[in-house]
Amino acid sequence: MARKPVVLVTGASGEMGHSLIHHLAERGTFDVLALDLRTMEPEVARRSAATRVGDILDRRLLERLMSEFEISVVFHLAALL
């Protein structure tokens, strides 16, 4: 099974992540995998190819994401503000 190419946005529910996802969706260049500790707002989820709830420190979660998706770029925005 081929992995889906995406960019990973950590901290997707935060102010910066939310804005970045909107910007990327408007450009239409990348499919976004949104990751945050909280469930995504519907508006963010609609603009993302996939969403996941979890901790960036969870090694198993990251390994699952890497096996499911071809992550070409990571925007690490978790806990920035």
Secondary structure, 3 states (H helix, E strand, C coil): CCCEEEEEEECCCCHHHHHHHHHHHHHCCCCEEEEECCCCCHHHHHCCCEEEECCCCCHHHHHHHHHHEEEEEEEECCCCC
